[in-house]
Amino acid sequence: QVQLVESGGGLVQPGGSLRLSCAASGNIFSIYTMGWYRQAPGKQRELVVDIRTGGSTNYADSVKGRFTISRDNAKNTMYLQMNSLKPEDTAVYYCNWVAQQYRSDFHPRIYWGQGTQVTVSS
């Protein structure tokens, strides 16, 4: 079973920066998409950004120019660099991978991390 573990969340002042990490354990044959989602209190989970196999990215309008997704394939790790943070960025951030664990798998599966809290407040 693939497990995703996020880290790097915390409390930061408006205008500050944080870098989230998402590390995967377990066998992974192929990754289709990797992404970050967030869920604020009382709101639905929303896409922050995802990155496809070819490297194309899709950012939410609210984070464009401030957040950057990256990955280290050798380490099976994904990152989210968050700059110029705003109070409205406060949420639990989740990593999400669509991946094929074994070559013999018929379909890829969706994997979620447990989430990491990001709080932007003075």
LUMLUM-661006 format. One record per residue: x, y, z of N, C-alpha, C in turn; residue in one letter; residue number from 1. Coordinates in steps of 0.2 Angstrom, whole numbers, plus 5000, padded with zeros to 4 digits. Atoms other than C-alpha are relative to their C-alpha. Example, Ala and Ser with C-alpha at 12.3 -4.5 7.8 and 13.67 -1.06 7.14 Angstrom:
# LUMLUM-661006
     nu     nv     nw    cau    cav    caw     cu     cv     cw   type   seq
   5004   4994   5000   5062   4978   5039   5004   5006   5000      A     1
   4996   4994   4999   5068   4995   5036   4996   5005   5003      S     2
//
This chain:
# LUMLUM-661006
     nu     nv     nw    cau    cav    caw     cu     cv     cw   type   seq
   5004   4994   5000   5000   5000   5000   5004   5006   5000      Q     1
   4997   4994   5000   5006   5017   4996   4998   5005   5005      V     2
   5002   4996   4995   5006   5029   5010   5004   5007   4999      Q     3
   4998   4993   5001   5008   5048   5009   5001   5004   5006      L     4
   4999   4996   4994   5015   5059   5023   5002   5007   4999      V     5
   4999   4993   5001   5014   5077   5023   5004   5003   5006      E     6
   4997   4996   4994   5025   5089   5034   5001   5007   4998      S     7
   4998   4993   5001   5030   5107   5035   4995   5005   5002      G     8
   5005   4995   4998   5014   5115   5041   5002   5003   5006      G     9
   4999   4997   4994   5013   5127   5055   4997   5007   5000      G    10
   5003   4993   4999   5009   5145   5060   5005   5005   4997      L    11
   4995   4995   5003   5016   5159   5050   4996   5007   4999      V    12
   5003   4993   5000   5012   5178   5049   4999   5001   4993      Q    13
   5002   4998   5007   5004   5186   5034   5006   5002   4996      P    14
   4994   4998   5004   5017   5188   5020   5006   4995   5001      G    15
   4994   5005   4999   5028   5174   5026   4999   4994   4995      G    16
   5000   5005   5005   5032   5158   5018   5001   4993   5004      S    17
   5000   5007   4998   5031   5139   5021   5002   4995   4994      L    18
   4999   5005   5005   5037   5124   5012   4997   4993   5002      R    19
   5003   5007   4998   5026   5108   5013   5003   4994   4996      L    20
   4997   5006   5003   5033   5091   5009   4995   4994   5000      S    21
   5004   5006   5000   5024   5075   5004   5004   4994   4998      C    22
   4995   5006   5001   5034   5059   5005   4996   4994   4999      A    23
   5003   5006   5001   5028   5043   4998   5004   4994   5002      A    24
   4997   5007   4999   5032   5025   5004   4996   4995   4997      S    25
   5003   5005   5003   5028   5009   4997   5002   5000   4992      G    26
   4998   5001   5007   5031   5002   4979   4995   5005   4996      N    27
   5003   4996   5005   5026   5014   4965   5003   4999   4993      I    28
   4997   5001   5007   5027   5009   4947   4999   5006   4995      F    29
   5001   4994   5004   5020   5025   4939   4995   5005   5003      S    30
   5004   4995   4997   5013   5041   4944   4996   5004   4995      I    31
   5004   4996   5005   4999   5050   4934   5000   5007   5002      Y    32
   5000   4993   4997   4996   5066   4944   5002   5000   5007      T    33
   4999   4999   4993   5002   5073   4960   4997   5007   5001      M    34
   5003   4994   4999   4993   5087   4968   5000   5002   5007      G    35
   5001   4997   4994   4990   5098   4983   4992   5003   5000      W    36
   5007   4998   4999   4972   5101   4990   5000   5003   5007      Y    37
   5001   4997   4993   4966   5111   5005   4993   5001   5002      R    38
   5007   5000   4997   4951   5112   5016   5000   5005   5006      Q    39
   5001   4995   4995   4947   5127   5026   4994   4998   5004      A    40
   5006   5002   4996   4934   5126   5041   4994   5002   4996      P    41
   5006   4999   5003   4917   5125   5034   4999   5000   4993      G    42
   5000   5000   5008   4922   5124   5016   5002   4993   4997      K    43
   4998   5006   5003   4924   5110   5004   5008   5000   4998      Q    44
   4993   5001   5002   4941   5103   4999   5001   5003   4993      R    45
   4999   4997   5007   4948   5112   4984   5007   4999   4998      E    46
   4994   5001   5003   4962   5110   4972   5004   5006   5001      L    47
   4996   4994   5000   4977   5121   4975   5005   5000   4994      V    48
   4996   5001   5006   4988   5114   4961   5002   4993   4999      V    49
   4998   5007   5002   4992   5098   4952   5005   5000   4994      D    50
   4995   5001   5005   5006   5092   4941   4999   4993   4996      I    51
   5001   5006   5004   5004   5079   4927   5007   4997   4998      R    52
   4994   5004   5001   5016   5066   4921   5005   5004   4995      T    53
   4995   4996   5004   5023   5078   4907   5002   5006   5003      G    54
   4997   4994   4997   5026   5092   4919   4995   5006   5000      G    55
   5005   4994   5000   5011   5103   4915   4997   5001   5007      S    56
   5003   4999   4994   5004   5111   4930   4993   5004   5000      T    57
   5006   4997   5000   4987   5118   4935   4999   5003   5007      N    58
   5000   4997   4993   4986   5131   4949   4993   5003   5000      Y    59
   5006   4996   4999   4971   5138   4957   5001   5008   4999      A    60
   4999   4993   5001   4969   5157   4953   5002   5003   5006      D    61
   4998   4997   4994   4970   5161   4971   5007   5000   5002      S    62
   4993   5001   4997   4988   5155   4973   5005   5001   4994      V    63
   4996   4998   5006   4995   5159   4955   5005   5005   5002      K    64
   4994   4995   4999   5012   5168   4957   5002   5000   5007      G    65
   4998   5000   4993   5013   5164   4975   5002   4993   5002      R    66
   4998   5007   4998   5014   5145   4977   5003   4996   4994      F    67
   4997   5004   5005   5025   5133   4967   5001   4993   5002      T    68
   4999   5007   4999   5024   5114   4966   5006   4997   4997      I    69
   4994   5004   5003   5039   5103   4963   5000   4993   5002      S    70
   5000   5007   4998   5044   5085   4964   5007   4998   4999      R    71
   4994   5003   5000   5059   5075   4967   4999   4992   4999      D    72
   5002   5007   5001   5056   5058   4958   5004   4995   5003      N    73
   4996   5005   4997   5071   5050   4965   4998   4998   5007      A    74
   5001   5000   4992   5065   5053   4983   4992   4998   5000      K    75
   5008   5001   5000   5046   5050   4978   4997   5005   5005      N    76
   5002   4995   4996   5043   5067   4986   4998   5006   4996      T    77
   5003   4994   5004   5033   5082   4981   5000   5006   5005      M    78
   4999   4994   4996   5034   5100   4988   4995   5005   4998      Y    79
   5004   4994   5002   5023   5115   4989   5004   5006   5004      L    80
   4997   4994   4998   5033   5131   4991   4994   5006   5000      Q    81
   5006   4995   4999   5020   5144   4998   5004   5007   5002      M    82
   4997   4993   4998   5026   5163   4998   4994   5005   5000      N    83
   5005   4994   4999   5016   5179   5002   4994   4997   5003      S    84
   5006   5003   4997   5004   5169   5013   4995   5005   5002      L    85
   5005   4995   4998   4988   5177   5017   4995   4996   5005      K    86
   5005   5003   4995   4975   5173   5031   4995   4995   4996      P    87
   5004   5005   5003   4964   5165   5018   5003   4994   4997      E    88
   4996   5006   5002   4977   5152   5014   4999   4995   5006      D    89
   5001   5004   4994   4973   5145   5032   4996   4994   4998      T    90
   5003   5006   5002   4968   5127   5029   5004   4994   5002      A    91
   4997   5006   5000   4972   5109   5031   5002   4998   4993      V    92
   4998   5002   5007   4983   5104   5016   5001   4993   4999      Y    93
   5000   5007   5002   4982   5087   5008   5004   4999   4994      Y    94
   4997   5002   5006   4993   5079   4996   4996   4994   4997      C    95
   5004   5005   5004   4985   5068   4982   5004   4997   4995      N    96
   4997   5003   5006   4993   5056   4970   4995   4995   4997      W    97
   5003   5005   5003   4985   5046   4957   5006   4996   4997      V    98
   4994   5003   5002   4997   5032   4954   4998   4992   4999      A    99
   5001   5007   5001   4999   5014   4949   5005   4997   5004      Q   100
   4995   5002   4996   5007   5004   4962   5005   4994   4997      Q   101
   4996   5006   5003   5012   4988   4952   4998   5000   4992      Y   102
   5001   5000   5007   5014   4986   4933   4994   4996   4998      R   103
   5005   5005   5001   5001   4972   4934   4993   5003   5002      S   104
   5007   4997   4998   4987   4984   4941   4997   5002   4994      D   105
   5004   4998   5006   4973   4987   4929   4999   5008   5000      F   106
   5002   4993   5000   4969   5005   4935   5005   5003   5006      H   107
   4997   4997   4994   4978   5018   4945   4996   5001   5006      P   108
   5004   4999   4994   4972   5022   4962   5002   5007   5003      R   109
   4999   4994   4997   4970   5038   4972   5002   5000   5007      I   110
   4998   5000   4994   4980   5041   4987   5000   5007   5003      Y   111
   5001   4994   4997   4978   5054   5000   5005   5000   5006      W   112
   4996   5000   4994   4990   5060   5014   4995   5002   5006      G   113
   5004   4998   4994   4983   5064   5032   4999   5007   5001      Q   114
   5001   4993   4999   4984   5082   5030   5005   5004   5005      G   115
   4996   4996   4995   4995   5096   5038   4997   5007   5000      T   116
   5003   4994   4998   4988   5112   5046   5005   5006   4998      Q   117
   4997   4993   5001   4993   5129   5039   4996   5005   5003      V   118
   5004   4994   4997   4988   5144   5049   5004   5006   4999      T   119
   4997   4994   5001   4992   5161   5043   4996   5006   5004      V   120
   5003   4995   4995   4989   5174   5057   5005   5004   5003      S   121
   4995   4995   4996   4997   5189   5065   4999   4999   5008      S   122
//
